[in-house]
Amino acid sequence: MLSQLRTIWTILKHTFSRNETVQYPEEMPYLAPRYRGRIILTRDPDGEERCVACNLCAVACPVDCIALQKTETDGGRWYPEFFRINFSRCIMCGMCEEACPTYAIQLTPDFELCEYDRPNMVYEKEHLLIDGPGKYPDYSFWHVAGKAITGKDKGTAENEKPPVQVRSLLP
Amino acid sequence: MTTINIDGSDYEVAAGENLLKAALSHHQDLPYFCWHPSLGSVGACRQCAVVQYQNPEDTRGRLVMACMTPVVDGMRVSVKAPNAVGFRAGVIEWLMENHPHDCPVCEEGGECHLQDMTVMTGHTSRRYRGQKRTFENQYLGPFLNHEMNRCITCYRCVRYYRDYAGGTDLQALGSRDRMYFGRFEDGVLDNIFAGNLVEVCPTGVFTDKPFSRTYTRKWDLQSAPSVCQGCSAGCNIFASERYGKLKRVHNRYHKDINGYFLCDRGRFGSSFVNSDLRLRQAGVRIEADLFQQVSIEAATQHLRDLADSGDVVGIGSPRASLEDNFALMSLVGEANFSCGMNDVEAAMMDQIFDLYAKTPDAVATITALERADVTLVFGDDPMNAAPRVALAIRQAARNVHFDMAVQAGVPTWQDAGVRGHAQHALSPLYIATPLPTGLDDVARQTSHAAPADLAVLGLQIADQIASPPSDDAEGFVANIARDLLAAQHPTCVCGTASAEPAVMQAFAAIITALIKAGRKPQMLCTSAEVNSFGVRRFAGLSLQGALDRMQQGSNAMVLQNDLYRREIPAMVSAALAGAGRVLVLDSFETATANAADIVLPVTTYAEHTGTVVNCEGRAQRAYQVFEAEGQDIQPAWRWLSDFEHIDDVLHACAALPAFEGLEAVSPEAGYRTATNSRVPRATHRFSGRTAATAHVSVHEPKTSVDTDTPFSFSMEGENTGQAGALIPYVWSPGWNSNQSLFKFQQEVGGSLTGGEPGVRLGFAPSKSSADGSASSRTKPATGEVNLIPHPQTFGSDELSSLVGAIVERCAPPTLWLNPDDARALGLSSRDGATWPDAKTTYLVQLSDQVTPGNALASVGVGTGQSVLPRDAVTLIKDSAFTPPPDLIARG
């Protein structure tokens, strides 16, 4: 008897507590910037594509849902000719972001990826590439790498000496 | 054998070896850089340090460089001793001080020896905070990228390029930490073995330029063991694919053929598979210049109708596999089948077969040529015909170094010591060819003359061998005869490129004379194409006979053969015009295919499994790498026969007496590894499987089941412990680079753990009665010259010439003339010359090495013709000709 009364009391008490249900989608939940949702490709501070098509995201991906092909600009920058993520396979694990040496691939707090047709879940580079640097506003891989590209000659990257004068005989 | 103790375990190792090689032969993980199995030890990089203990009581030991330490019976060493581990880590840390932050944009990344060694020694973060040293790069030609920042100064590149391959234009330049490995100025690396730098360089200084353009990481490549299609040497290659394109070719070790190195024609020319000229649909001619696409069924019906017509000739090809040729021969009947070589080449092949059949023990393997103490190169420049053979001959010239080293008590692997002691001493190498060769720099004596004169010279050598010259006799012939008779392994190399049967006859006379004199000679004869030594085993019509029958109205089936490359164009045109219906099966649009009534697309070596026979008579299997794009493309044997599996074709072919023992060529489709698995074509970390084709269909396709081979089209299976012929790529835990090869070898530089791929077939005397003793050439009239074909390393081979990078490396069409002849004709150096019916104007080069009355003409790319007129021609000056710039120029 006591137990039943207590149960009724508990339930009635909830009538006055705050509602936990969020009225999604009218009301959007807060998601941290580091939340692992839809994947994007970012640009470096100069506005150029960050991805150098090194393939490390693809090899880190446990479900093998990233495929790309390297190509090169006349100036020597490596970039992906195509970059494809099959989101119908993606498990949002973030291993690609962790593997990326250029901060190009990043996960965002957008998780709303529902589609009626599976083929629409296949994102190409045009769907992935955004216009900004994402979570890392300052990093530019090409300013650290030793390979020369147009606008960045040998010896002008961070922490580099000017190119060696091979013909020098000085000790 | 010697017993040594490494970290408490006893190992049996070969006496006199160095400790590094001994440790690697027992599959120990010992880091190294500057050492290479083919280059020996110099102790430059200090990476292979181990601790050696004085005696059983010694607990402290001392650091030694394993590559410079000879093994001694009972020696005790430690790879894992803390001070050795610490020393190696220190060396790596210091090598990495200046290494750029390049791995993501480096073509070596993922298969980099430096990466592997860095991980192996445990170096993870750069403590040094100073600035990094940088270098400018150089343009090195269409084959190689140069990225000097990545260099770790191991000296392997110059040691390979200069000491091993005989190149002169790559140097170690500069001083102290400014060491620079490059040319004295930008320009094409002119050695034709430069491509091996890609594999020799332990990091990414020299990388594969064509591969880099559409780069794919090693772990993403789908690979299979294959055989290079560039010449008759039959070098073993790993051919690798991604996204339906053949991406790159790497060396696949074979103890008796290519060892650790390939030539550039093979390495960079094998991607002809991706040519824009590929045929992808079956077509039937409906108008003069119009083909209509037809289905496989309709095309097969056309083929059946032709086969049933009762009057059809089949023309096979030395660039098609045995299975394909066999299927055609079975379909048309032996009496109607021609091997597809022109009659001169076929006659020379018959002479080789007769010679090989008569003296089977004398047929050398390619690496056996390296052990020759006296070598005669006769009639044909191997640098052009079969470049890998020339590289082996170059090593033979150094053999005296090792004899001198042994006498002086220097271990033969002590590279600097051996070279320093021997200085410029060279083993006798004699060269008798129409023009100077790329081996002349290591030759003791050379003689350059027209093929007909070389034949005479050869007979003189044979005579001198039969009646040995006196010790004081001088001259080319006497020296050769004396040295060959005195040699332990007298070695003679010839080839078919001179298109002069008399040359081969003279060569046979030399070998026969040596055997009569009680010597044990080694010999090797090369031909231009990958399967010349296989297809010539099929009896049948001569090409002339086949063309005659076509001209009289017979139907014809032509298998992977451009007849315009075989015979005089007018003759071929007449045959094609006179023939009934002509069916061509080919992978490429050729002049012959364009003249056909029915064209059927067939797969290339990378898209089917096929067997080819190399110049030593070794049958080898080139396995399918990937599935051809295009629904209509199938292997020629599928078009031509009802066999279900490739092994069935092989068995039927092996039933012919000429192919006895062929079944043993490689394991059959049912072969499985010890764990009952297939061998995977893809690496275990193959990426992108659920995205690669998602743009076409989001449903992943079912992996194709390979019913023809023991390989899988996926990463499923086991890439260890299989037969030697079934290694699709080399990889071992911790060893991602090609240096992991030693894990697949019984001992470093020895046999593969699973045995050597391929099987050597016997030779039977040919049935032809052609007498090649007399030269077919007559002396030209005044004002005329005999044209002699002079094949080039790049451009004369049909298949590799479909590749852009190879075409970039081709020399312009060139005519080499004797200065006296040129003066009489009013021609001077760098003029343009042509003759009636010639397709282009040739650049004139003068050389007093050309026998008067002869002109050597390059064939292939740019010349528009591969067969030169057999009668003497009158040369005409082309005054409108502007000479092209020099080849070795900045790009």
Interface residues (C-beta under 8 A of the other chain):
Chain A: V52 A53 C54 N55 L56 A58 V59 C61 V63 D64 C65 I66 A67 L68 Q69 K70 T71 E72 W78 E81 R84 I85 N86 S88 R89 P101 T102 R118 P119 M121 V122 E124 F141 V144 A145 G146 K147 A148 K154 G155 N159 E160 K161 P162 P163 V164 Q165 V166 R167 S168 L169 P171
Chain B: P100 H101 D102 C103 P104 V105 C106 G109 G110 Q131 K132 R133 T134 F135 E136 N137 E147 N149 R150 L173 G174 S175 R176 R178 Y180 S212 R213 T214 Y215 T216 R217 W219 D220 Y243 R685 F686 S687 G688 R689 T690 A691 A692 A694 H695 S697 V698
